[in-house]
Amino acid sequence: MADQATLETTILDLLARQEPGRTLAPMDVARAIGGDHPDGWSPLMQPLRRAAVKLMKEGRLVITRKGRPVDPDDFRGVYRLSLPDTP
């Protein structure tokens, strides 16, 4: 299983490759680490969520649901990842 640092680095690397304003599905990050088979990526989804929450609290990414930023301590369902807007 991938460690916290690997998860965080992969999230930020994949986001950096996105076009500005584009979001990323958490499953895409999990597949980049664990491969296409569900046995590889599925166990990464909860650790990935924790890594994304940590990065959002640090101001390094934004977690959105239905296009709006979420409360990192209280969100459910399908979510997307993006880089924060730079002024």
C-alpha positions as CSV (number, residue, x, y, z in Angstrom):
1,M,0.0,0.0,0.0
2,A,1.2,3.5,-0.8
3,D,2.3,5.7,2.1
4,Q,0.9,9.2,2.9
5,A,3.8,11.0,1.2
6,T,3.4,9.0,-2.0
7,L,-0.4,9.7,-2.1
8,E,0.2,13.5,-1.5
9,T,2.9,13.7,-4.1
10,T,0.9,11.8,-6.7
11,I,-2.2,14.0,-6.1
12,L,-0.2,17.2,-6.5
13,D,1.8,15.9,-9.6
14,L,-1.4,14.8,-11.4
15,L,-3.1,18.1,-10.6
16,A,-0.1,20.1,-11.8
17,R,-0.4,18.3,-15.2
18,Q,-4.1,19.3,-15.5
19,E,-5.1,22.3,-17.6
20,P,-5.9,25.3,-15.4
21,G,-9.4,25.1,-13.9
22,R,-9.7,21.3,-14.5
23,T,-10.5,18.9,-11.7
24,L,-9.3,15.4,-11.1
25,A,-11.3,12.4,-9.8
26,P,-9.8,10.6,-6.8
27,M,-10.1,7.3,-8.6
28,D,-7.7,8.6,-11.3
29,V,-5.1,9.2,-8.6
30,A,-5.7,5.8,-7.1
31,R,-5.4,4.1,-10.5
32,A,-2.2,6.0,-11.2
33,I,-0.7,4.3,-8.1
34,G,-2.5,1.0,-7.8
35,G,-3.2,0.2,-11.5
36,D,-6.4,-0.4,-13.4
37,H,-7.6,-3.5,-11.5
38,P,-10.0,-2.7,-8.5
39,D,-7.8,-4.9,-6.2
40,G,-5.0,-2.4,-6.8
41,W,-6.8,1.0,-6.6
42,S,-9.8,0.3,-4.4
43,P,-7.9,0.0,-1.1
44,L,-6.3,3.4,-1.8
45,M,-9.5,5.3,-1.8
46,Q,-9.9,6.0,1.9
47,P,-6.1,6.8,2.5
48,L,-6.4,9.0,-0.6
49,R,-9.3,10.9,0.9
50,R,-7.4,11.5,4.1
51,A,-4.4,12.8,2.1
52,A,-6.7,15.1,0.1
53,V,-8.2,16.4,3.3
54,K,-4.8,17.1,4.8
55,L,-3.7,18.9,1.6
56,M,-6.8,21.0,1.6
57,K,-6.3,22.0,5.2
58,E,-2.8,23.1,4.2
59,G,-4.2,25.2,1.4
60,R,-2.5,23.1,-1.3
61,L,-5.6,21.8,-3.0
62,V,-9.4,22.2,-3.1
63,I,-11.9,19.4,-2.7
64,T,-15.2,20.2,-4.5
65,R,-18.6,18.6,-4.6
66,K,-21.0,19.7,-7.3
67,G,-18.6,22.4,-8.3
68,R,-18.3,24.0,-4.8
69,P,-15.6,23.7,-2.2
70,V,-16.5,21.4,0.7
71,D,-15.8,21.5,4.4
72,P,-12.8,19.1,4.7
73,D,-14.1,17.8,8.0
74,D,-17.6,17.1,6.8
75,F,-18.4,16.0,3.2
76,R,-19.9,12.9,1.6
77,G,-20.3,11.4,-1.8
78,V,-18.6,12.0,-5.1
79,Y,-15.9,14.7,-4.9
80,R,-13.2,16.2,-7.2
81,L,-9.8,17.6,-6.6
82,S,-8.3,20.8,-8.0
83,L,-5.5,23.2,-7.3
84,P,-6.4,26.4,-5.5
85,D,-7.0,29.5,-7.6
86,T,-3.9,31.6,-7.8
87,P,-4.5,35.4,-7.5
